[in-house]
Structure formats: structure tokens, C-alpha cells
Amino acid sequence: MIDTKNIKEEFLRYTSNYNPENERIKAKINHTMRVARKLQGSC
Amino acid sequence: MLGNCKGLANYLNLSGDYTNLAIAIGYFHDIGRFEQIRIANTFSDKESKINHSEMSVKVLFENNYIRKFIKDSCYDQIIKLAILNHNKSSYDIGFDNLSEKEALFTKIIRDADKLDIFYTITDPNRSMESIFWYSDWDTKEINKDIIKFFETNHYIDYSQINNNADVITTYYAYIFDLYFPITLQLIKEHKYLDILTQRICNKFTSPIVHEQTKQLLEICHKYFTKK
């Protein structure tokens, strides 16, 4: 059983350890979120 | 016209568990990027000498961090291989050595990643400087050998890329490195290549680069009509 809500939360917890003000880091987080969304769909 | 709300997993008719596995790999595939930029202050694998997919696997599997995300270890091998293969040249993957499921999830993350790269490079809010690799924009032409090789083989030898004009070819080559018809369909539907061509022609001043870029677009359009 894979809980994607938990995975998203853990991913965001992990990335919060890196400088959120860094535009490149922000862009990479956004890329990952979009890839996950493209796989999941929005409805 | 395809609906916007369906994800790639739906189009591929994956079961619930496999849909969630695909989404999980989506979250994991670049997780090594954050250590890469912390260590080397760059996302370039070449400059940092850090293969970011190997770093992603290290982050997840060293000290069993993966168990914080997924309790069950039965998907570990699929996850590892999909991540390790997501940024390889298609010629280096060796699909024959992968199980059916390992190959499927490798293909899924490669297509999803590229689909978002097309979104990124055509996003008007993203500067061209953040998309291209070099700081020098005064390039007069794309290396003709790269175009010739691309036209014949639909493939780019990355070792030949030496300036921003050459980098243009890498984005058009992605079209030939997709696995699922739906991905190509979505790229067509969003007109990503036309938008990219326009952005390139606006950024590069050389008329030769403009002509060469249109030539690359034409090669891709010919491929689209065959698909």
C-alpha cells in the first residue's frame, strides 16, 4: 500500500532542510510537484 | 482534445497501486538534486561530477530513508531502476535487462519528466538563461554535424554540445525519446515545439540559428505526422 499523501508530506519535509529562498531549489521542488501531478492528474 | 485533469497513469490504465507507485517515483526521481546543489552549488551533473539520479538513489536507500515514504520494500527495485534510468541516454538503458515492470516505470518517469521539461522551457515566466547551459549567447550557428546526425539518427551525441546554439538540438531530440503516444499527443496539443521555436528565434540574433531551428522543427513535424 503506497500512501501518496504521506510521500508528498515527507518530500516537502525533506526539501524544507534546503534554502527555500534559493530560486533554483524552489524551481526544482516545483518541477517535482508538477511531475507528480502530471502522473496523478488533477481530478 | 484531451481533458486536462487525467494524469499519465490514467491514460496508461495503471491499477491503483501502480498509479501510486508512478506518483511516488515522480516525487523521488530528482530528490538527489538538493544534495547536489548543496555540495556543488550547481544542478549540472557534468560540472558537479555528481550524477543526480545516483544521488537520488543514495538519499533514498542509504540508511533506509525510503521506509519513511513507503513501508513495503517490494517496490524497491522498480523504484531504484526507474530513478537510475530516468536521465540516461535511451541507448544506455538496456531495456532487455529489465523486467516488464522495471521497464514500464522507467518509461513512465522518463516521459513525465520530459513533458514537464517542455512545460518549463516554454513557460514565458522562465528566462532563456535559466534553460540554456552557457552564459555566451553570441553563437552564430548550430554545429552542422549535430543537425545532420540528428536528422539521420534522431539522436544527439551530448559530447558534441559546445555552446547554446548546439543546446537547441537537445530539446528537439526529446521528441524522439518518448515512449507513450499520449505524451507526444500532449506535446502536440500544447504546441510546445512551436512556442519553443518562437522563443529561440526571439532570443538568438543569428539568422542562421533561426533557419536551423526551423529545420529542427520541420524534422519533428514530419515525425508527428507519421505518428
Boltz contact constraints between the chains, C-beta under 6 A:
constraints:
  - contact:
      token1: [A, 2]
      token2: [B, 20]
      max_distance: 6.0
  - contact:
      token1: [A, 2]
      token2: [B, 21]
      max_distance: 6.0
  - contact:
      token1: [A, 2]
      token2: [B, 24]
      max_distance: 6.0
  - contact:
      token1: [A, 2]
      token2: [B, 70]
      max_distance: 6.0
  - contact:
      token1: [A, 4]
      token2: [B, 20]
      max_distance: 6.0
  - contact:
      token1: [A, 4]
      token2: [B, 23]
      max_distance: 6.0
  - contact:
      token1: [A, 7]
      token2: [B, 24]
      max_distance: 6.0
  - contact:
      token1: [A, 7]
      token2: [B, 27]
      max_distance: 6.0
  - contact:
      token1: [A, 7]
      token2: [B, 69]
      max_distance: 6.0
  - contact:
      token1: [A, 10]
      token2: [B, 68]
      max_distance: 6.0
  - contact:
      token1: [A, 10]
      token2: [B, 69]
      max_distance: 6.0
  - contact:
      token1: [A, 11]
      token2: [B, 27]
      max_distance: 6.0
  - contact:
      token1: [A, 18]
      token2: [B, 34]
      max_distance: 6.0
  - contact:
      token1: [A, 28]
      token2: [B, 33]
      max_distance: 6.0
  - contact:
      token1: [A, 31]
      token2: [B, 116]
      max_distance: 6.0
  - contact:
      token1: [A, 32]
      token2: [B, 30]
      max_distance: 6.0
  - contact:
      token1: [A, 34]
      token2: [B, 116]
      max_distance: 6.0
  - contact:
      token1: [A, 35]
      token2: [B, 26]
      max_distance: 6.0
  - contact:
      token1: [A, 35]
      token2: [B, 112]
      max_distance: 6.0
  - contact:
      token1: [A, 35]
      token2: [B, 113]
      max_distance: 6.0
  - contact:
      token1: [A, 35]
      token2: [B, 116]
      max_distance: 6.0
  - contact:
      token1: [A, 36]
      token2: [B, 23]
      max_distance: 6.0
  - contact:
      token1: [A, 36]
      token2: [B, 26]
      max_distance: 6.0
  - contact:
      token1: [A, 36]
      token2: [B, 27]
      max_distance: 6.0
  - contact:
      token1: [A, 38]
      token2: [B, 8]
      max_distance: 6.0
  - contact:
      token1: [A, 38]
      token2: [B, 112]
      max_distance: 6.0
  - contact:
      token1: [A, 38]
      token2: [B, 115]
      max_distance: 6.0
  - contact:
      token1: [A, 39]
      token2: [B, 7]
      max_distance: 6.0
  - contact:
      token1: [A, 39]
      token2: [B, 8]
      max_distance: 6.0
  - contact:
      token1: [A, 39]
      token2: [B, 9]
      max_distance: 6.0
  - contact:
      token1: [A, 39]
      token2: [B, 22]
      max_distance: 6.0
  - contact:
      token1: [A, 39]
      token2: [B, 23]
      max_distance: 6.0
  - contact:
      token1: [A, 39]
      token2: [B, 26]
      max_distance: 6.0
  - contact:
      token1: [A, 39]
      token2: [B, 112]
      max_distance: 6.0
  - contact:
      token1: [A, 40]
      token2: [B, 7]
      max_distance: 6.0
  - contact:
      token1: [A, 40]
      token2: [B, 23]
      max_distance: 6.0
  - contact:
      token1: [A, 41]
      token2: [B, 5]
      max_distance: 6.0
  - contact:
      token1: [A, 41]
      token2: [B, 6]
      max_distance: 6.0
  - contact:
      token1: [A, 41]
      token2: [B, 7]
      max_distance: 6.0
  - contact:
      token1: [A, 41]
      token2: [B, 10]
      max_distance: 6.0
  - contact:
      token1: [A, 42]
      token2: [B, 5]
      max_distance: 6.0
  - contact:
      token1: [A, 43]
      token2: [B, 5]
      max_distance: 6.0
